[in-house]
Structures are given as structure tokens and as C-alpha cells.
Amino acid sequence: VKKPSGTIVENTDFWSGSNLESPVNEFADGMSAAGLTVFTGSGGFGNYSFDSCSDWSSTGSAGSYGSTDAVNFDWIDLGFATCNTTRHWYCIGPGN
């Protein structure tokens, strides 16, 4: 998995629970996304979290979130926030 700039985030099993090689802290255009929190709906191993704002359909519940600065579990599972809070999302897909 690489960032838009080409920097490697993870070379092996993305969901293994080991630390990432670098944080997921770039927007799709390559600009810095450092210091942000992102809704994930995931646990530390990429498993589904029941804290997903009622499958992203409600502002009245809680959602799990991560930090764009983290390389440990916190990148995807830092905590929980109310769903009426504005946060970014990660976009992970196949590369070129």
C-alpha cells in the first residue's frame, strides 16, 4: 500500500496489527493530511466495529476513528466520537 506520493505505507499484510511503515497522512492529490482524525468503523486489525454510526446512517450514535499521524493501531482505532462530528475518511483502493 502506497500514498499518492509513492511513499510506502505497508509492504506486507495491511491488517496484521503490526506498525505501518509510514502514517496514512496524504490526500489523494498528495497534499499533507497530517494531524487529522478519520472515521473508520474498524478495530485495530481492520475488523468491523459496531461503532460505525449505525452503518454511517445516523448522527445520533458513535463511530470509531483513527489518526493520520499514527503508525500503530491508532491509525485506524484511536477511539470513539459522536457521529455529528465532522471527520475525514480513508480511501484505500487498488493502485496503478
Backbone torsions as a table, in degrees:
resi	resn	phi	psi	omega
1	VAL	NA	131.3	-179.5
2	LYS	-126.1	155.9	172.5
3	LYS	-78.9	165.9	176.6
4	PRO	-55.2	-29.6	179.3
5	SER	-74.7	-11.4	-178.0
6	GLY	99.7	-9.1	177.4
7	THR	-64.3	133.3	-179.2
8	ILE	-74.1	130.6	173.8
9	VAL	-93.7	-44.5	-179.1
10	GLU	-155.1	131.3	179.9
11	ASN	-95.5	-22.9	-174.0
12	THR	-113.7	-135.0	-178.6
13	ASP	-74.4	108.8	-177.3
14	PHE	-58.0	-31.0	-174.9
15	TRP	-105.8	21.4	-176.1
16	SER	-73.2	-18.7	-176.6
17	GLY	94.3	-7.1	177.2
18	SER	-78.8	163.1	179.5
19	ASN	-62.8	145.5	174.4
20	LEU	-72.2	157.9	177.3
21	GLU	-75.0	-28.9	174.2
22	SER	-153.7	155.9	-177.8
23	PRO	-70.4	156.3	176.7
24	VAL	-87.7	83.5	-171.0
25	ASN	-132.2	38.5	174.2
26	GLU	-131.4	142.7	170.7
27	PHE	-77.3	169.1	-178.8
28	ALA	-58.5	-28.2	179.7
29	ASP	-85.9	4.2	178.4
30	GLY	89.6	-6.8	178.9
31	MET	-71.1	154.4	-177.8
32	SER	-65.1	136.9	173.8
33	ALA	-121.0	26.5	-178.3
34	ALA	-66.7	147.5	174.2
35	GLY	79.7	14.4	-178.4
36	LEU	-106.1	161.6	169.9
37	THR	-114.1	149.2	-175.4
38	VAL	-133.0	135.2	172.3
39	PHE	-68.2	138.0	-179.1
40	THR	-127.0	-35.9	-174.7
41	GLY	66.7	22.1	-174.9
42	SER	-127.3	154.5	168.4
43	GLY	-87.6	179.9	-175.8
44	GLY	-62.1	-23.4	178.9
45	PHE	-100.6	13.8	-179.2
46	GLY	83.0	5.2	179.1
47	ASN	-74.5	156.2	179.6
48	TYR	-61.8	135.1	174.6
49	SER	-106.9	134.9	177.4
50	PHE	-71.0	-6.6	174.9
51	ASP	-93.0	77.2	-177.1
52	SER	-132.6	37.3	178.1
53	CYS	51.3	45.0	-177.4
54	SER	53.4	55.3	-176.6
55	ASP	56.4	41.1	176.0
56	TRP	62.1	30.7	-179.8
57	SER	-115.6	3.5	-174.8
58	SER	-141.1	142.2	173.3
59	THR	-96.5	1.0	-174.9
60	GLY	-98.5	7.8	-178.9
61	SER	-123.8	-157.1	-178.0
62	ALA	-121.2	153.7	177.2
63	GLY	-134.3	144.4	177.1
64	SER	-77.2	149.0	-178.6
65	TYR	-141.7	163.5	178.0
66	GLY	-129.4	179.8	-178.3
67	SER	-118.0	134.1	178.2
68	THR	-70.7	-10.8	179.4
69	ASP	-91.6	-11.6	-171.2
70	ALA	-89.1	150.2	171.7
71	VAL	-117.5	-9.5	175.2
72	ASN	-92.5	-164.6	-179.7
73	PHE	-52.0	-25.5	-176.1
74	ASP	-62.6	-16.3	178.9
75	TRP	-63.9	-27.4	-176.9
76	ILE	-124.2	-17.8	-173.2
77	ASP	-143.4	65.4	-178.7
78	LEU	-85.0	-35.0	-177.8
79	GLY	178.3	-160.0	-178.9
80	PHE	-128.4	144.8	179.0
81	ALA	-138.8	156.6	175.6
82	THR	-65.5	149.2	-173.0
83	CYS	-80.0	-3.8	174.4
84	ASN	-91.9	13.6	177.6
85	THR	-94.7	133.5	178.4
86	THR	-78.0	125.6	176.5
87	ARG	-142.7	162.2	175.6
88	HIS	-83.7	178.1	175.7
89	TRP	-128.5	151.6	168.4
90	TYR	-83.7	147.1	172.6
91	CYS	-124.4	109.9	-177.2
92	ILE	-119.4	123.1	-178.2
93	GLY	-151.3	177.9	-179.5
94	PRO	-65.9	143.0	179.6
95	GLY	-88.2	-174.5	-180.0
96	ASN	-78.4	NA	NA
